[in-house]
């Protein structure tokens, strides 16, 4: 009473209460310690610690109300609250809870902040996401209003995408980052009823929580401005539930996770609730509270429903004379109540009129919420009135009506209404409603009705079908719903629709309904690939291959199978399958023994009759067979680049030849960027540079970003031989973002690993490098990209050694050891990093040993020019001259060092900034070998000066160190100490300075 005196001192309007009955305030009782714990977790999280919190408890324990109270705190504290709710009966709706959370936020912006603020947000979203913002607006309809019809109409609606689900997850992360930075406020995502969560939504939550984006600026991490809080029923989450992956990632990444368990009220807490609700002192209400406690066991929902029922029945009533509440203790004590709140609610519903009962049951078939517009549509479809009865249910406290939406006051009320029907009645109801809505699901704007109709029919199942013709109708409806879900980037929901559509097909459907069957199976296979469901993909593809009427009809499903093999560490088998398919299409890649130089010259001959402008304005490819053939060639190019580099140039030549003959496709820029890379590898850097820039322009010209990640990645490797190395790092940001925006996680990972390698080579602060490598390792681990992860771990181990820590990569595994032993590209990286670290720590025997191992591996390295080639040449050259001074095999090592020196001298011609200091240092080491001490002194100083001028602090340190060893050998101790001290200062700067 002392804490809230106003409640007990105010004069109650008992006259009004005698009409309205008991009214509950949205107040939280007895949860002050829990609310404080949530606030503390929130403050820690947005301060940079990173944290997530789950509120669990039995149904009716007040989880949602507690979360709502926390949401009020966030909003009053200046934070941004995104709030959504999962629904058991709406699991077919793509990203339903997340979409609702973002959509409500956008609606609030329009209502509260006005056009100037929303215009500014639209501008920032377009700047950050480009035309990909269109795909975000597909699942967040109100965002389309903010962006405006002109923007939505201007942006490309191209659906070609390596993995639309990955794209959408990336876009959601970017959206949160934009709104957080725009308003300089932390973002809280609250999702209710997580026990009904779908896999796609939880995958998106994982990205929001645990994946700092490499495409963001170095200092901008979404993680330290984002807090996730969710509610779920006790025992609603087990190891098979999608949310379990969130807990596993939290543990793996040392992110604090709190499970706040709510219990039912103790009797004292319940009395406080009754006291404040009735505005009477706890002493007065204790007798009533004791009865209620023993009948409800303190379940907050049961308590509130019982008190409302008592008020309705007159057992708890306002006394006009005494101006306070009173109750009939004996009658309340004698009430026979069910032990379960669900049964109590069912009894309450059964006490209503048949029309109200029926309308509430109808609404329960569609989940927890429905807006008035949909209910009017349903009235039209069913030819019956619902709204008047639902308003009566609102008056009875079973439903809430908020912002033109009808919502069950609690999910247990919805469940109770739904379970008033037996299973057969539920099935018949769903079927009736689905068939009634199906004719209304026409037109682009009616997609919501389409998904609802399909969902209702799928809940009913094939056994509910009454007429033979309905099977095909429902299968086709599911096909349309699945395609719509694919457009909205929810491939889990899309697969469920296609799978349901297939279940409605009857015997001999391949004969009677071939086109429908082919499209359902092909698209289901595409979704299975995206969802990494290899078992379903295998079964679906076998059916298409068996019943397809032509080879062309099987190409899409065979492409999915080929992609699946490549992503499951079966790259050789994937390439073999792709080669077979291309051969059947008349594109033979086997048996071609042409060298890379021959292939490059052949491609240049094909292009000799075209100017760059003519290439950019070549017609678009329209032949569907050639379009799919180009997609196979793209997979062959990437796969062969890794394990069959000598064959990759043949693929490049075919891509360019088909592009010139049949028109440009989204794959065409890949052919041009690899041509530029091969030309540069053969020694003509400027000509290669021209072609990679042409490839970039062609990417924009063909109007598809599908290949942008690969074009930027390989193009950047060539650009680093012309432009200052430090300036090219940002291109890999862009490449990663472009790849993620198209869902191409393979190229996102490639850009990521190139970025991590390049920042080490560029001399970025080692602690920053360690952080970026750790983020990238998590990115690859989450997506099970083991080959990339193992390759990155080679770099990580070097960084740890340079910093001076015994730390190891987090995700070391036996499978990684197997990849290291069998993959030549990974083995090459491993031995180079070993040789590099051994050299940096002046371990002569190890340097020699690992360099020899490295040299054994490079027989079949990548045909493309990579920046690593220059750095491999540099450090292998340094090791070689060192060994040449000490070894009996002096001549062979000297020749190897001389070869590296000449390569660096050649590359210095194209980029003095990036390579001059390295060439000078190799000249110094060679002069040292030749006992030309005056020349050595000059070149050491030149190397130091050049490294300093071009911002390579780590190589300035190395040049000082090697010069120190040189003067030590000459016996000039003063010079030796001077140079070693300078080396120490620069190494310290490399480790301790912040980039």
BELZIWO-V313629 format. One line per field, one symbol per residue. phi: phi as a letter, one per 20 degrees, with the letter a starting at -180 (. if undefined). psi: psi as a letter, one per 40 degrees, with the letter a starting at -180 (. if undefined). burial: # if it has 16 or more other ideal C-beta (glycine too) atoms within 10 Angstrom, else .. A space follows every 50 residues. Layout:
# BELZIWO-V313629
phi = ???
psi = ???
burial = ???
This chain:
# BELZIWO-V313629
phi = .ffcfffeefefefffffeenfceefdedmcfffffffffffffffeofm acbdecrfgnenfffffffffffgffenedddcbbecgecfeeglgffff fffffffffffeenfffffffgfffffedmfffgffffdcgffffffnff ffffffdgefafbgffffffffgfffffffffdlcfddddcelffdfeff ffgffgffeddgeffefgeedffecccdcccbfgmeccfefgfgffffff ffelefcddeeedfffffffffffgffelcfgffegffffffffedlmfg ffgfffffffffenecbfeffelbfbbegffffefedffdfffffgffff feffffgffffgfffdoebbefffffffgffelbecfffffffffenecd dclmcecffbffffffffefefgffffffgffffffegfeecnffefffg ffffffffffngfefdcgffgfgffffffffffffffemdeffgffffff gffefegmffeecfffffffffffffffffelefffgfffffffffdfeb fffeffffffffffffedmdfgfffgffffffffendedfmedffgffff ffffffefecefffffdfgefcffffffffffffffgfffgeccgfegff fgffffffffedoecgeggfffffgfffffffpeffffgfffffffffgf ffmcegdfffffffffffffeceggffegfffgffffffffdmeffffff fffffffffffenfgfffffffffffffgfffdleffffffffffgfffg fffndegcgfdgbfffffffedefffffffffffffffffdlefgfffff ffffffeefcegffedfggfffgffffffffffffddfegffffffffff fffffffffebggecffffffffffffgfemeffffgffffffffffffd mdffefffffffffffffffnefffgfgfffffffffffffefde
psi = dddgdddeeihigdddddddahhhigihhffddddddddddddddeeedh iihhhiiiheefddddddddddddddeeihhhhihihdefeehhfddddd ddddddddddddeiddddddddddddddeaeeddddedegdddddddidd ddddihfhehhdgdddddddddddddddddddefiihhhhhifedeiidd dddddddddeghhdeiidehhddeehhhhihiiheehaeeiddddddddd ddefhhhhhhhhiiiidddddddddddefiidddeddddddddddefehd ddddddddddddeeehihhddefiiiigdddddehhiidhddddddddde eiidddddddddddeeadihiddddddddddefihddddddddddeedii hhffihhhdiddddddddeeiiddddddddddddddddeegiidefdddd ddddddddddideehdiddddddddddddddddddddeegeddddddddd dddeiiifddddgdddddddddddddddddefgdddddddddddddehei ddeeddddddddddddefffddddddddddddddeegheieheiiddddd ddddddedehidddddeiiihehdddddddddddddddddddefddeddd dddddddddddeihiedddddddddddddddeegdddddddddddddddd defhededdddddddddddeedihdddedddddddddddddeegdddddd dddddddddddefihdddddddddddddddddefgddddddddddddddd dddfieiiidfiidddddddeehdddddddddddddddddefgddddddd dddddddedfiidihidddddddddddddddddddeidfddddddddddd ddddddddddgdddeddddddddddddddefgddddddddddddddddde fgdddddddddddddddddeegddddddddddddddddddddih.
burial = ......#......#..#...##.....####..##..#..##..##...# #####################..#....#########.############ #######.#........#..##..##.##.#################... ##..#..#.#####################..#.################ ################.#..##############.##...###.###.## ..#.#.##.#.#.##...############....#..######.##.### ############..####......#.#....#........##.###.##. .#...##.############...##.##..#....#..##.##..####. .....################....##.##########.##.....#### ##########.#.##....############################### ##.##...##..#..################.#..##..##.##..##.. ..###############.#.#..##.###.##....#.#......#..## .##..##.......#..#..#....####################.#### ##########.#####################.##..#########.##. ##.####################.##.##.#################### #################.##.############.################ ##......#.#....#..##..##################......##.# #.###.#...#########################.......##.###.# #.###.##.##.#################......##.######.##..# .################.......##..##.##..##..#.....
